[in-house]
Amino acid sequence: MRRSIQYITKKKITGISMMMFACVVHAQTDKPKPATDFTRKANDAVYNQLDFNDTSDFAAARKGFIASIDSGKAYSADGRLVVDESRYDFIKGKAPASVNPALWRHAELNHINGLFKITDDVYQVRGIDIANIMFIETQNGYIALDLLTNADAAKAAYGLIKKYVADKPIVAVISTHSHSDHYGGIEGVVNKDDIASGKIPYITPKGFYDESVSESVLLGNAMRRRASYQFGSKLPADEYGQIDVGLGKVFSGSSSALLQPNKEISTTGDSVTIDGTTLIFQVTPSTEAPAEFTIFLPAKKVFFPAELINNTYHNILTPRGAKTRDAKAWAHYIDEAIDLFGDSTDFIVPSHTWPTYGHAQSIDILEKQRDLYKYVHDQTIHLADKGYNKEEIADAIKLPDELGKEWYNQGFYGTVQHNAKATYQFYLGWWDGNPALYNTLPPVEESKKYVEWMGGADAVIKKAKESYAKGEYRWVAEVMNHVVFADSSNQTAKNLEADALEQLGYQSESGIWRDLYLSGAKELREGVKPTPSVPGAASKFYSNLTPEAIFDYWSILLDGDKAKGKEIAVRFIFPELQKNILVYLKNGVLHQSSVRTNVQADFTLTISKQKFVELITNKDKAKDILSSGDVSFTGNPLKFAELSSCFDPFNPDWNIVTP
């Protein structure tokens, strides 16, 4: 049972021949192209699908405004501009033809930035990072809730509340879940020594640190590269480029830190009282993050839903890559939150986008987002049980109007198509059951065969230009991808694929779909531009990891071919941490153990964690470090060097749209 693919548009061009149109469109240039007539019509149709006269979101987004950061700019300690709100000042008035009007409206809302008072003692800073930071005023200070991506943005947010509300210290910090935009800026509001000592409570859900390491460290290189597409980090901010990522705005950022929490929450209903303020927690694992909780502030009737609730549909599987989320559990925990806190909730303050004000409005968004996640989940399983594959299901599911007409249920971040595929994968994996698709050829070899069988690259390009002239952009992108992977030097094919991706981006309601398409188009035209290195980044990276996390990272740095036939055992002793860890290479695999203290090592190094980080990030100083008075070793240091030689550093700019 199979449905045919439904392409975006199949209209005829009038007043100009198809081949003339194709020649005009595909002139050699690396500049963005204007929207085609097909894209203009597709975007104009959006005005009839949603209520653009509804301004209630704008009222909610502006409510309680106090002030924006001075000049709309924030700088790093070394003077780099890391936040520039004027970057998005072009987003106003009617949407240009190159932007989906619904996304344009949403981008306007996310550009309403600054410090906002939600209710007494509860404040939110929005628009200076992709995420929000919340401050709860206590008797003697503030609880900082979700710490943004980087220290400079968090510092700027803290500066706002100190300037316009009260100059008070931070008495506790909380990360609602294990994604870096909710913990990375922690050192902008507190000193890490105060977290390590327990002087300032750092509260997270159970499993937060391990899940953060798993996502941001072990898979960090792959995710960062994919995230550059998802968030359009190399795109200009303009009507032909990056305008919004659905959850908020993105800026260049600065230093981020992953610190170990000193208090974990593991049970729903647990409460914590900080400086006279009581918080109640709901543990929600395997929803938007593997480790996540929501928070209720009963004294103020405020519900902090982390990312279970946003003014957009979220992702069940983020395009940057992560563990697939459980849509059924997501809906369940929203339903549980209604039972736990619904009767007493007058404000919903999310970690992205703007708050919801009023009891009735709060229940409305809770119920309809609950049903959004459950509807797509249930209908995906319904169609899978009928024999449809994930691509067919993704094109088949349409939301009922009672869900699909709500602005907060639009796909500005996650989409029905993407989440249906993710839900299918969650239960059934990547394969659809067709044996012909079970062990297909690798992309380059497959593409060469396709192009050969279709009559060669010139014949495929000629037909693809005809399809482009009909507005069949999805198909053009797919077939040109084969030509590019068969011959990565074929710039004509790259340009045609880029043109198709660009129009798909212009039509996308999702900010990240737009970024993905436009980033691909840019690299097809211009090639991959190297990511600038940040001085001291490696040292910062290792400094914020436990030794165990560092050795886990080493295990995936290992090149299996280089490690073949080697057996090496190196022991690391960290006196100040009271840790003795054996790291050993055997059978092409790197292991670690803190219990095998009697195993004879080839080399044993006694060193502080700080000196260890200096050693592995500055090899030119290795001799001086090893000979310093507070470092000792026994055995053969060449064994450590031999182990290091098996590591293969990652390329941060690996190819995506080319082989």
HELIX and SHEET records of a PDB file:
HELIX    1   1 MET A   18  VAL A   25  1                                   8    
HELIX    2   2 ASP A   37  VAL A   46  1                                  10    
HELIX    3   3 SER A   56  ARG A   62  1                                   7    
HELIX    4   4 ASP A   70  GLY A   72  5                                   3    
HELIX    5   5 GLU A   85  TYR A   88  5                                   4    
HELIX    6   6 PRO A  101  ASN A  110  1                                  10    
HELIX    7   7 ALA A  151  TYR A  164  1                                  14    
HELIX    8   8 SER A  180  HIS A  182  5                                   3    
HELIX    9   9 ILE A  186  GLY A  188  5                                   3    
HELIX   10  10 LYS A  192  SER A  197  1                                   6    
HELIX   11  11 PHE A  208  VAL A  213  1                                   6    
HELIX   12  12 SER A  214  LEU A  218  3                                   5    
HELIX   13  13 GLY A  220  GLN A  230  1                                  11    
HELIX   14  14 ALA A  327  PHE A  341  1                                  15    
HELIX   15  15 GLY A  342  SER A  344  5                                   3    
HELIX   16  16 HIS A  359  ALA A  384  1                                  26    
HELIX   17  17 LYS A  390  ALA A  396  1                                   7    
HELIX   18  18 ASP A  401  GLY A  404  1                                   4    
HELIX   19  19 TRP A  407  ASN A  409  5                                   3    
HELIX   20  20 VAL A  416  LEU A  428  1                                  13    
HELIX   21  21 PRO A  435  LEU A  437  5                                   3    
HELIX   22  22 PRO A  443  TRP A  453  1                                  11    
HELIX   23  23 ALA A  457  ALA A  469  1                                  13    
HELIX   24  24 TYR A  473  ALA A  486  1                                  14    
HELIX   25  25 GLN A  491  GLN A  507  1                                  17    
HELIX   26  26 GLY A  511  GLU A  526  1                                  16    
HELIX   27  27 ALA A  537  SER A  543  1                                   7    
HELIX   28  28 PRO A  547  LEU A  557  1                                  11    
HELIX   29  29 GLY A  560  ALA A  563  1                                   4    
HELIX   30  30 PRO A  575  LEU A  577  5                                   3    
HELIX   31  31 LYS A  609  THR A  617  1                                   9    
HELIX   32  32 LYS A  619  LYS A  621  5                                   3    
HELIX   33  33 ALA A  622  LEU A  626  1                                   5    
HELIX   34  34 PRO A  637  SER A  644  1                                   8    
SHEET    1   A 8 PHE A  65  ALA A  67  0                                        
SHEET    2   A 8 GLY A 114  THR A 119 -1                                        
SHEET    3   A 8 VAL A 122  ARG A 126 -1                                        
SHEET    4   A 8 ILE A 133  GLU A 137 -1                                        
SHEET    5   A 8 TYR A 142  LEU A 145 -1                                        
SHEET    6   A 8 ILE A 170  ILE A 174  1                                        
SHEET    7   A 8 TYR A 202  PRO A 205  1                                        
SHEET    8   A 8 LYS A 263  ILE A 265  1                                        
SHEET    1   B 2 LYS A  73  TYR A  75  0                                        
SHEET    2   B 2 LEU A  81  ASP A  84 -1                                        
SHEET    1   C 6 SER A 271  ILE A 274  0                                        
SHEET    2   C 6 THR A 277  VAL A 283 -1                                        
SHEET    3   C 6 PHE A 293  LEU A 297 -1                                        
SHEET    4   C 6 VAL A 302  PHE A 304 -1                                        
SHEET    5   C 6 PHE A 347  ILE A 348  1                                        
SHEET    6   C 6 THR A 356  TYR A 357 -1                                        
SHEET    1   D 5 VAL A 589  SER A 593  0                                        
SHEET    2   D 5 LYS A 579  LYS A 586 -1                                        
SHEET    3   D 5 ILE A 568  PHE A 574 -1                                        
SHEET    4   D 5 PHE A 603  THR A 606  1                                        
SHEET    5   D 5 SER A 632  GLY A 635 -1                                        
END                                                                             
